[in-house]
Amino acid sequence: MGRASVAAMKKWDVNAVRVPLNEACWNGQSYIKAAYRGAPYRRAVQAYVRLLNRNGIVAILDLHWTDGAYAGPSAGCSSAQAVCQKPMPDRAQAVPFWRTVARAFRGNNAVIFDLFNEPYPERASGGSEAEGWRCWLRGGSACTGIGYQVAGLQSLVTTVRSTGARNVIMLGGLEYANDLTGWLTYEPADPDHDLVASWHSYNFNSCDVRACWASRIAPVIRRVPLIAGEIGENDCADGYISRLASWLDARSASYLAWAWNADGGCSAEPSLITSYAGTPTGYGAGYRSHLRSLK
């Protein structure tokens, strides 16, 4: 994922890269190997962001994996460590994570903050859609069925802005960021009024047809900027993302395909490439063709 890989991204006409981060590595928690925690990890992230920016590519820093013991419905793992997707960010580590990330990158408008990868608090035991959105915004006692102390997204927006960082902030909705139906109602307060709705859309999600996009996503686009932080499909083809990208293009919304990763197959990840020289999978070839068609 060095210079050659970034050069390949440019040849695809990629102009933004989402960088998934692990809060335990960034915060330097003791259970992470020394070579991958604290200062070494931070330096590596900062160097990669500089590389992207020097090549005219915006970096989206995404809090992807977090601490918090959760073994309820849809749990990715039972570990309290940051080794899988949790339903919401944890107050103990996510707040210091965003405080220090914001300080490190404030003043750089080519860096966007994606506060939490894919929330799913509504799936916790005893939860509901309405309770999920309240947890999403407020955290703490508003969260049903989550054993650790949750940081609501309002608290993370406030944390970022308290550092003086005025970077654009992305916020994904419920159902692994596929559900934006309550986003406008529960939008956090931001003194800079610079929040973006983040939407994830795959061919296996519930909102995977044009009628759903029109009824649930278009109303959000009409009110706030939208970035589809992840789009993709698990059939090694490009029919879904091509239709979706064209729909988003027509509404001046942005999107990033998951994932620039040569370590998995086009259906398992799904991966766009078979090598970091930019050799595309069948799925990736369709995405590359779409990006090039936008010139």
N, C-alpha and C positions, 0 to 999 in steps of 0.2 A: 504493500500500500504506500509506496514511495513516489519518487518523481516520475518513473515510467508509468505507473498506474494513473497518476493525475494527468499526465500527457495524453493517455488513452481516453480519459474522461473528456478532455477538451476536444478530441477528435470526434467524439460522439455529440458534441455541442451541449454537454452538461454544464450548467451554470450555478448549481447549488448541490451541496452534498450534506446529508444528514449523518452526524457522527454520534453513534450510541455510546453513552458513558456509563460507568459503574461507580456509584457513589462511594462504595467501600474502598475502591482503588484510589479515587481522587482524595478522599478524606484520610487515607493512610491508616485504615483499620488493621489491627494486629493480625487478624486471621488471613490476610492477603500476604503472599510471598513478598519479601522486602524489595525485590527488583521491580515489582509491579504496583507498589503502593506509594502514596504520598508524593514527594518531590519528583522521583523518576517518571511516574505516571503523568503528573501535571506537565512536566517539561515535554513529554512526548506528545500530549494533546496540543499544547501551545505551538509546538513546532509544526504539527500537521495542519493546524489552522493557518499558520503563516504560509505554509506551502500552498494550500488551497487559495488563500487570498491573493498571493503573488501571481497566481494563474487566473485571476479574475473570477474565482468561484466563491460564492457565499457559503459559509459554514453554519449549519444548524446543529447546535449542541443539544442533545436529547438525553434526559435522565431516563435511562432504560431499565437498569436493574438496581433494586433498593433492598435495604434490610426490612425485617418484620416477619415474625412467625405467623403464617396463615396456612391453614390446612382445610379450609372450608370449600364450598362448591367452586369448581373451575380452578382450584389451586394448581399452580405450576410446579410446586414442590412444597415440602413441609419444613424446609430449613429456614431459620431466621436470618441467614446470611444472604447477601446480595448475589444469588446464583440463579435466579429465575424471575419471571414477571410476577409482581405482587399487585393486589387490587388498587392500592393507593400508596402515595409516598409516605414514608415514616417521618414523624416530626423530629426525632432525635438526630437523624443523619441528613435528611433532605434539606432542612433549613440551613445548616452550615455548608452543605454542598453548594446550594445556590448563592449563598452570601459570598463565598470565595470565588466561585465561577464568575459571578457578576463583577466582582472587583477585578478579576484577571482580564476580562474582556470588555469592560465598560469603555466607551469612547470609540469602539470599533463597530461601525455600522454594517460591516460585512459579516457580522456574527449575530445569529438569531438564537434565542433561548426557547427550547421546546421543553416545558416544565415537567412533563411526565408522559412516558411513552403511551400506554394504553390502559386507562382507568377501567375498572369493572366493579365498583363497590356495590352496584345493584344486585350482583350475583351472590353476595355474602348471605349466610344463613339469616333468614328473617327479613331480608332486605326487600325493597321495592324500587320501582323507577323513581318515584318522588323522593324516597329516602336516599337513593343513590345520588341524585343531583344535590341534595342538601349536604351530604357527606363530601361530594366533589368540591363544593364551594367552601364549606366551613371546617371540615375535618373534625377532630376531637369527638365529643359526645354525640355529634350528629351521625356518626358512623355505626351502623348496626352490623354485628357479626364479625368484626375485625378486631383481633385481640390486642394489637399494638396501637400506640397513639398515632393517629393519622394527621398529616399536615394537609389541610385544605388548600385548594389552589389560590384562594385569596391570600392566605398567609405567605405563599411562595411569591406571588406577585409583589406583595408588600416588602418581602425580604429583598428581592432584586432591586426594587426602586429605592430602598433605603440606602443602597450603596452609591447612589448617584448614576447607576447604569440606565441609559435610555434606549437600550437595544429593543428591537421588536420581540414580543413574547408570544409564543404559540401555546394554545391550550386544546388538548384533545378531549372529546366528549366521552360518554359512557360506552358500554359494550365494545371495549377495546378500541375506542375512538371512532367507532362506526356510527354511533347514535349522537346526533347533534340537536335532537328535538327540544332539549331544555337549555341549550347553550345561551341563547339570547336572554332568557329569563334569569338565568343564574350567572350571567357574565360578571366576573369580579370587577371591583372598582380599580381603576388605574389612573393615577394623576396625569400620566402622559397620554392617555387615550390611544395606546399603541398595541392593542391586543389583536391577535389573529386566531381564528378558529382553525384547529387542526383536525383533519378528517382522514381516516384510514379506510380504504375500500378495496376489497378483494372479491373475486368471483364466487367465493363461498360465504360471504357475509350476508346478513339478512337484507340489507339495503343494496341490492346488486342489479337493479333494473332502472331504466330511465324514468319510469313513473315515480319510483321512490326518490330518485335524485331530485326530480322536479318538485315533489311535495315536501320533502324534508331537508334537502340541502340548498336548493335555490333560494328559499327565504332567508337563510343565513348569509349567503353570498350577497344578497341585496342590501344587507345591513352592515356587514363587516368583511374585511379581507379574509380569504380562505386559502390555506395551503393543504393540499392532500399530502400529508407527510409520508404516507405509504400507499401505493397502489400496486396491484399485482394479480397474478392468477397461477394456479397450480397444475396447469395442463400442458405446459411447455409451449404454449401458443401465445398469440398476442391479441386475439379478438376482443377480449374484455378490456384490456388497458387501452387499446386503440380507440374503442368507442368512448370510454370514459375520458381519456385525455382530450379528445375532440370536443366533448361536451363541456369540459372545464375550460378549454381554450376559448370557446364561444362566450364564456362568462368572465373572462380575464382572471381566472383562478389559477393557482400554481399547483404543481404536483411533482413528486419524486417516486420513482419505481423502486421497490424492494427486490433484490439487494445487489450491490456491487460486491459480490462475494464469489470467489472461485472454488470454495471448499465444499459446496453442496450442489445438488442437481437442480435442474430448472423447475422441477415440481416440488422437491423437498423444501427448498428455502422460501420462495423460488429465487434462483440465482440468474442474474443477467449475463454472466460471463463464465467462461471455462478457464480463463487465465487472466492474470492482472495486466497483461499486455492489451486487454480489451477485446479478446476474441469472444464473440457473443454466443449465447445459447440461442435456440430458436425463439424463445421468449424475448431474450435480449435484442435479437436482430429486429424484431418488430418495434420495440421501444426506440432503438437507435434510429430506425427509419423514420419514425414519427418525429423525433427531435430534429432531425435534419430537414424534414419537410417544412419546418417553421421558419426557415431562413427567408 
